Amino acid sequence: MLAVSQYAGKSYRPYIEIGNRVYVGRYAYLTAMEGISIADGCVLSEQVYITDLNHGFDPACGPILSQELESKGPVKIGPNCFLGYRSAVMPGVTLGEWCVVGANSVVTRSFPAYSMIAGVPAQLIKVYSHQEGEWVRPTKIEDLRAGS
């Protein structure tokens, strides 16, 4: 875990908050210039990567490693989420409670509670139906709401 408090002459006030009963697998990497919060009951598999920052990439501003850091905002992982092996969660992402992220996925946008996501970039593949008590394809949820 790395909270970046100073880089390229600029100071930051980062935080990394990890709730209760959270499992963090080996070689997980968390880095923050603003903040990362991981709620209670989450599971982060091995080699998970979570960041709220990027290097500047402006060719007019000199070498990449001397440019200021940039962020799209803090990362928030809701309660009881599961992040699969080698998944990556990028800046500004919020995952609602009970989200499941597939192995090797790259999460570049936020998803609501009870979403199962996978891919590069991660896409919604299933949602948990409390009515059926199982994970279902999103089109099936629409059918259930329509009364089919």
C-alpha positions as CSV (number, residue, x, y, z in Angstrom):
1,M,0.0,0.0,0.0
2,L,1.3,3.4,-0.9
3,A,-0.2,6.7,0.1
4,V,1.5,9.3,-2.0
5,S,2.0,12.4,0.1
6,Q,4.4,14.2,-2.2
7,Y,5.4,13.9,-5.8
8,A,7.0,16.2,-8.4
9,G,7.1,19.1,-5.9
10,K,3.4,18.9,-5.0
11,S,1.9,17.7,-1.7
12,Y,-1.2,15.5,-1.3
13,R,-3.3,14.3,1.7
14,P,-4.1,10.7,0.8
15,Y,-6.0,8.1,2.8
16,I,-6.4,4.4,2.5
17,E,-9.2,3.0,4.6
18,I,-9.8,-0.7,5.0
19,G,-12.9,-2.0,6.8
20,N,-13.3,-5.0,9.1
21,R,-13.2,-8.6,7.9
22,V,-11.4,-7.7,4.7
23,Y,-9.1,-10.2,3.0
24,V,-6.2,-8.8,1.0
25,G,-4.4,-11.4,-1.1
26,R,-0.7,-11.6,-1.7
27,Y,0.9,-9.0,-3.9
28,A,-2.1,-6.7,-3.9
29,Y,-1.1,-3.1,-4.7
30,L,-3.1,0.0,-3.6
31,T,-1.8,3.5,-4.3
32,A,-3.6,6.7,-3.5
33,M,-3.0,10.5,-3.9
34,E,-6.6,11.3,-2.8
35,G,-8.2,8.2,-1.3
36,I,-9.2,4.6,-1.4
37,S,-11.9,3.1,0.8
38,I,-12.6,-0.6,1.1
39,A,-15.7,-1.4,3.1
40,D,-16.3,-4.3,5.5
41,G,-16.3,-7.9,4.3
42,C,-14.5,-7.4,1.0
43,V,-12.2,-10.0,-0.6
44,L,-9.3,-8.8,-2.8
45,S,-7.7,-11.7,-4.6
46,E,-4.0,-12.0,-5.3
47,Q,-2.3,-9.3,-7.4
48,V,-5.3,-7.0,-7.3
49,Y,-4.4,-3.4,-8.3
50,I,-6.4,-0.4,-7.0
51,T,-5.4,3.2,-7.8
52,D,-6.9,6.7,-7.7
53,L,-4.0,8.3,-9.7
54,N,-2.3,8.5,-13.0
55,H,0.9,10.2,-14.2
56,G,0.5,13.2,-16.4
57,F,1.0,12.3,-20.1
58,D,1.4,15.7,-21.8
59,P,4.3,15.6,-24.2
60,A,4.6,19.4,-23.8
61,C,5.3,19.1,-20.0
62,G,8.5,17.1,-20.1
63,P,9.2,13.5,-19.0
64,I,6.3,11.5,-17.7
65,L,7.9,10.9,-14.3
66,S,8.4,14.6,-13.7
67,Q,4.8,15.6,-14.4
68,E,2.2,16.1,-11.7
69,L,-0.1,13.3,-10.8
70,E,-3.7,13.3,-12.0
71,S,-6.8,11.8,-10.5
72,K,-10.4,11.3,-11.6
73,G,-11.3,11.0,-7.9
74,P,-11.1,8.5,-5.0
75,V,-12.0,4.8,-5.3
76,K,-14.8,3.4,-3.2
77,I,-15.4,-0.3,-2.8
78,G,-18.7,-1.1,-1.1
79,P,-19.3,-3.8,1.5
80,N,-18.9,-7.5,0.6
81,C,-17.3,-7.0,-2.8
82,F,-15.1,-9.6,-4.4
83,L,-12.3,-8.6,-6.7
84,G,-10.9,-11.5,-8.7
85,Y,-7.3,-12.4,-9.4
86,R,-5.3,-9.7,-11.1
87,S,-8.3,-7.3,-11.4
88,A,-7.6,-3.6,-11.6
89,V,-9.8,-0.8,-10.3
90,M,-9.0,2.6,-11.8
91,P,-9.4,6.2,-10.5
92,G,-12.9,7.6,-9.7
93,V,-14.6,4.2,-9.6
94,T,-17.3,3.3,-7.0
95,L,-18.5,-0.2,-6.7
96,G,-21.8,-0.8,-4.8
97,E,-22.2,-3.5,-2.2
98,W,-21.8,-7.1,-3.3
99,C,-20.2,-6.4,-6.6
100,V,-18.2,-9.3,-8.1
101,V,-15.3,-8.5,-10.4
102,G,-14.0,-11.2,-12.7
103,A,-10.3,-12.2,-12.9
104,N,-8.1,-10.0,-15.1
105,S,-10.8,-7.3,-15.4
106,V,-10.0,-3.6,-15.7
107,V,-12.8,-1.5,-14.0
108,T,-12.8,2.0,-15.5
109,R,-16.3,3.1,-14.5
110,S,-18.6,2.7,-11.5
111,F,-21.2,0.0,-11.1
112,P,-24.2,-0.3,-8.8
113,A,-24.8,-2.8,-6.0
114,Y,-25.2,-6.5,-6.9
115,S,-23.4,-6.2,-10.2
116,M,-21.2,-9.0,-11.7
117,I,-18.7,-7.5,-14.0
118,A,-15.8,-8.8,-16.2
119,G,-13.6,-7.9,-19.1
120,V,-11.3,-5.1,-20.4
121,P,-12.9,-2.7,-19.9
122,A,-15.2,-4.3,-17.4
123,Q,-18.8,-4.7,-18.5
124,L,-22.0,-5.8,-16.7
125,I,-22.5,-9.5,-17.2
126,K,-25.0,-10.4,-14.4
127,V,-27.0,-8.9,-11.6
128,Y,-28.2,-10.5,-8.4
129,S,-32.0,-11.0,-8.5
130,H,-33.3,-11.0,-4.9
131,Q,-36.6,-12.2,-6.4
132,E,-35.0,-15.3,-7.9
133,G,-32.2,-15.7,-5.3
134,E,-29.5,-16.0,-8.0
135,W,-27.3,-14.1,-10.4
136,V,-29.1,-13.5,-13.7
137,R,-28.3,-11.9,-17.1
138,P,-29.5,-8.2,-17.1
139,T,-32.1,-9.0,-19.9
140,K,-33.8,-11.6,-17.5
141,I,-34.2,-8.8,-14.9
142,E,-36.0,-6.7,-17.5
143,D,-38.3,-9.7,-18.3
144,L,-39.1,-10.2,-14.6
145,R,-40.0,-6.5,-14.2
146,A,-42.3,-6.8,-17.2
147,G,-44.0,-9.8,-15.7
148,S,-42.9,-12.4,-18.2
